[in-house]
Amino acid sequence: MNRRNILAIILATVTALSGVSQVNTLKSCIDNGLENNYSLKIVRNDEKTAANNATIANAGYLPEVNFSAGYSGTLDNTNTTARSTGEVSKERGVADHTLHAGLDLNWTLFDGFKIQANYSRLQELKRQSETITRIAIEDYVAGIASEYYNFVQQKVRMKNLEYAVELSRERMRIVYERYIIGQGSKLEYKQAQVDFNADRTESIKQREMLASSRIRLKELMGDHNVKEAFDVVDSIIVVENKLDFDSLWSYTLEHNTSILKAAQNRTLAELDMKTVSSRDYPYLKLNAGYGYTYNKYGINATSKRSNWGADFGITLGMKIFDGNRSRERRNARIAVENAELEQRNLELNLYADLCDLWQAYENNLRLLELERENVKTARENHEIACERNLLGDLAGIEMREAQKSLLDAEERLLETEYDTKICEISLLLISGKILTYLN
């Protein structure tokens, strides 16, 4: 039996014994969230809408065909007086009927490259919608990863506080036995009780914090059963210490979704400029039709007439004057310039953010080494204090100080690990590498 199978059996056994219905990895939490999170579903639907709009028909490449049919009729009464004789002829209830039906086709063959610009714009909007979806997914992955490691942090803190409660309980037992046999004071026993109750209070408060983190994590996953038992595989926060600033910045310039979106905004501004410039060119339109007309006359020399056939034509034209052309052209140029400036400003802001996070990341790595040493020293100090306390060579208050020093050292280490992990997640998010958590 290989090591992986052994670990799987152990994990299943622990799950069964603890009554926990779910034990999740970070990847399983992310996968469930990507499938069930409602905000992501809305963004994906918006992406589908943009894809549906990016068609040649919506851009104006295809002709427009209309069918029309109608009926009209007249019912007249007529008095006609002859000039020569003055004789009056009367006609009553004269009915004329007209029935028509036909197909009309209108097709813009050329519109100064406006159609091509419209199609390119729709395609760019489709790509931008995909980028927006990716931005939402990256933000989501970063958010759920942060909450996942917050849950791990709360778990470890809960474990540390429960251990502190056990230590205080054992200390209270020892002090009580000494008090019974007359080797200890009642004051020391009462102080041990106070310390024990204080540790239990912190443990109860921490249980609430752990439950809140679990609820938030399940909410991000789109899980409605937030009250169900839930746990994660990780019991420690593993920090990545092999990141490189230069490679992160290089990757940021190529893959950061905000930069990609800014570049797409610039392309859209340039396409809007082409749309405005299209009015400088002539346009060419084709129109054609096929129809049928039926007439029935009440008193005409012809009683009935039917016409059917095709008509067609082509129109070449050009706008000579448009009062808004000059203003819109200037505004389009300004929009292109603004898009370029926004992209450069975004790159500057991202570089500053990356430098700031990198400095915090390196500083936290140094703190991490220091806090690990502190925990090691505090644990050794606590072990010595326990031995001396059993021998009756150490006062209860000094024992409590040693215990508190160990708990504080473990808390500082835990906070530093979590802060370092958040810096790591933020660096991966800015550089566009955050989706590596999906692997």
N, C-alpha and C positions, 0 to 999 in steps of 0.2 A: 504494500500500500504506500503510495507516494505521499509526499508532504502536503500537497494540495488537498488530497482526499482526507487526510487526518485533520487539517484545519477546518474543512467543511463539516466534518463530523462534530468537532469540538464546538463550532459555531452553532450548529443545529441543536446540540445538547444544551448549551447555555441558553438558547432561545426558548427551548421547551421548559427548562427549569424556572426561568424568570417570568414566564407567562407573557412574553413580548411577542406580538403578532407580526411585527415587521422589523427586520434588521437591514439597513440600507447602506450602500456605499454612496460616495458623492456622485458618481456617474449615474447610479440608479435614481437618485433624487432629481438630478438634472434631466434625465430621460423622461421620467414621469411628468415633470413640470413642463417640458417642451411639448408634450402631448396634451396636457390637460389645462395649462394656464390660459385663462380667458383673455387676458390682454394680448398674448401672443396670437391667439386665434383671430382676434380682431385685426391685428396687423397683417396677418397672412391673408385675410379676406380683402384688405385694401390692396395688397400686392396682386391678388387675382383680378381685382377691378382694373388696375393699371395694365395688366397683361391683356385683358379683354378690350381695352381701349386702343392698344397699339396695333391697329390694323390698317391696311391700305385703304379700306373703305372709309374709315373714320378720318383719314388724312385728306380724302378728296380725290383719290386716284380713279375711282370708279364712277361711271355715269349715273345719273338719276333718271329713273323711268317711272312715269306716272300713267295711270289709267283713269279715264274719266268717261262718264256716260250721263246722258240726261234726256229729258223730254220737256218740250214746251208746246203750248197750243194757244190759239186765239178763237174767240167766239164773238163775231161782229154782226152789227146791224147797220146797213148802209142805205142812204138816200142819195141818188145821183140825178142831177138836173142837166138836161141837154141844153147847150147854149142856143142852138138854132131853133129848136121847137119849144123849149121850155117844158118838155115832157119829163116827168119825174119817174125814175125807176127805183123800186124798193126791193132790197134784199135783206132777209131776216135769218138769223141763226146760221151765218156763214162760219164754218169751222175749218181752221187750218191747223195741221199737226206737224211737228218736227221732232225727230228722234235721232240722237247722235251718240256715237261711241268711238273711242280712239285711244291710242298709246302715244305718249310723248317722251322723247329722250333728250336730255340735256347733259352735255359732257364738256367739262373744262379740260382742254387738251394741254394748255400751257397757261400758267398764271405767274410768270416771272419767278419761277423756282419756289413759290410759296407752298405748293403742295409737297414738294420734296422736303422743305424745311419743316412743315407740319408733321410729316411722317417721321423725320429724324427726331423731332421734339417728343413725339409719342413714344418712340423707342427709348429715348433718354429718360423720360419719366418712368418707363417700365424698369429700366436699370436702377434708377434712383429709388423706386419703391422696393426693389430687392435689397438695396443698400440699407434703407430704413428698416426693413425686416431684420437684416443682419445686426444693425445697431440695437434693435430691441432684444434680439436673442443674446447678444454679447452682454448687454446691461443685465439681462435676466440671469445669465450664467454667473456673472460677477456677484449679483445680489444673492443668489441661492448658495453660492460657494461661501460667501461671507457669513450667511446665517448658519450654514452647515458647520463651519468651524467655530462659530459662536456657540452652537449647541454642544460641540465637543468641549469647548472651554467650560461651559456650564456643568457638563458631566464631570470633568476633572475636578472642578471646584467643589461639586457636590461630594465627590469621593474624598477629597482632602478634608472637608468639614465633617463628614461622617467618621473619618479616622480620628479627627480631633475630638469628637464626642466620645469615641471609645477610649481614647487616652485619658480624657477627663473622668470618665466613669471608672476606669481602673485606678486612677489617682484617688478618687473619692473613696473607693473600696479600701485601698491601703490605709488612707488616713483614718477612716472609720474604725478599722480593726485596731490601729494603734491607739485610737481614742478609747476604745472599749477596754483594752488591757492597761490603760493608764500611761502609755508612752507618748501620747499626743494630746494636743489641746482641742477643746471644743471650737475655739476660734478658727483653728486651721481646718477643722472638718467643715465648718460653715462656709469658709472661704472656698473650699473645694466644691461644695454644693453650688455656690454662686457661679463659679467658673464653669461647672458642668451645665447649668441651666443656660448660661450665656452662649455656650457652644451649641446647645440644642436649638436655641432661638435662631442663631445664624444658619443652622442647618435647615430649619423650617422655612426661613426666608429664601434660602437658596433653592429649595424644592419648587417654590413658586416661580423663581427666575428660570429654572430648567423647563418647567411646564410652559411658560410664555414663549421661550425659544422654540420648543417643539411645535406649538400652535402656529407660530409665524412661519416655520419651515414647511409645515404641511399646507399652510395657506398658499405659499409660493408654489408648491407642487400641484396646486389645484385639487387637493384632497379634502373632501367635505367632512370626512370622519376625523375631525381634529381632536376628538376626545379619546380615540383609540390609542392603545399602547404603541409606542414608536421608539426605535433606537437606531443608532448608526454603528457601523463596524469600527470606525476609528476611535481609539481611546486616548490618543495623543495627537498633538498638532505637529506635523512634519513640515519643516521649513526648507524651501529650496534655496540653496546658497551658491548656485552656479550660474546665476544670471550675469549677463554682460551688458554694460550700458551702451556701448557702440552698436552692438548687434540689435539691441532693443530699439534704438533711435532709427537705425537703417530700416528695420522692419516696420516701424511706425510710419515712415514716409511712404512706404509702398502699400501698407495694408490697413492703416487706421481708417475706420469707416467714416469718421467725421471729415477727414481730408478727402476721402473718395466722394462724399456727398458734396463738399465744397467745390471740387473739380466738376462734378455734374451740374451744379448750379451755374458755374461759369460757362459750361457748354450750352445750357439752356438760354443763358443771356445772349450768347453769340447767335443762337438760332433765332431768337426774337429779333435780333438785329437784321438777320437775313430776311425775316418776314416783312419787316418795315421796308427794306431795300427792294423787295420784290415789286413794289409799285413803280419802280423806275423802268420796268420792262413792259412790253406789250402783252396782251392776253389773247388767247385763241380759244374759241368755244364752238362746239358743234351741237346743232339741234336737229332733230328729225322726229317724224311722227307718221303714224298710219291710222286712218280713221274711216268711219262709215257714217253717212248722214242719209236719213230718210225723211222726205217731205210729202205731205198729203194736203192738197188744196181744195177748198170748198167750191170756188167759182172760177178759178183760174182756167186758162185754156188748156194747161197741163194739169191732169188730175193727181199724178204721182211723180215723184222723182227720187232716185237713189244715187248717191255718190259714194265712192270708196277709192282709196288710193293713198299714196305716200307723199309727204312733204319733207324737205330737208334744206338745211342752210348752214353756213359757216360764218362766224363773226370774228373779225380781227379788230382789236381796239387798243387804246392806250389812254391812261389817265393823264390829262394835261396839267391839271392843277388840283391840288388837295391842300386845303388850308392848314391841316394838322401835320402834314408830312415833315416839315422842318422841325417842329417841336418834338414829335415822336422819334425822329432820327437822333436828335441830341440826347433825349432821355435814354434811348437804347444804348448809345455809346457810354453814357454814365453808368448804366446798369452793368455793362461788361466790365468797366473799370472797377466798380464796387465789388463785383464778384472776384476779381483778381486780388484786390486788397483784402477782402475777407478771407481768402484762402491763405495769403501770406500771414495775416494776423493770427489765423488759427494755428498755422505751423509754429509760429513764435510762442503762442500760449501753450501748445502741447509740449514744446521743448522745455519751457519753464516748468510746467507741471511734472514732466519726466525727471528733470534735474532735482526738483524738490522731493519727489517721492524716492528717488535713488539715494539722496542724502539721508533721508529718514530710514530707508531700507538698510544701508550700510551701518548706520548708527545703531539700529536695532539688532543687527547681527553681532556687533561688538557687545551690546548690553546682554545679549543672549548668552554669550560665553561667560560673562561676569556673573550673571544670575545663576547659571548652572553651577559655578564654583561656590556661590553663596549657599545654594541648596545643599550641596555636598557637605560644606562646613557646618551648616545649621543642623543637618541630620546627625553628623558625628557628635556635635555638641549636645544634641537632645539625647542620644544614646548614653553618653557619659552622665548626663543629668539623671536619667532613669536609673542607672546603676547606683549612683550616689544616693538617690532618693530611696531606693530599696534598702540600702544600708543605714538609712536614717541620718545620713551625713549632709543632706541638702534640704533647706527650708522649702515649704510648699510654694511660697511666692517666687522663689528662684526657679523651681521646677516649672511653674506656670510661665515664667519669662522665656525659658528655653523652648517650651512648647509653642508659645506665641511667635518666637523668632523663626521657628521652623515653618509655621503656617504662613507667616508673612513672606518668607523667602520663596515658598512654593507659589504663593499668590503673585508675587512680582515676576517670577519666571513664567507663570501661565499668561499673565498680561503681556509680557514681552513677546512670547511666542505668538500670541494672537495678533498683536500689533504688527509684528514682522510678516505674518501671513497676509494681513490686510494690505500691507505695502506691496507684497508680491502679487496679490490679485489685481491691485490697481495698476501696477507696472504692466502686467500681462494684458489688462483691458486697454490701456492707452496704446500699446504696441500692436494690438490686433491679434495677440497670441492667446487670448482668454479661452478660445474654443478648444485648446489643447486639453482642457478638463473633460472634453467629450471622448477622448481616446482612452 
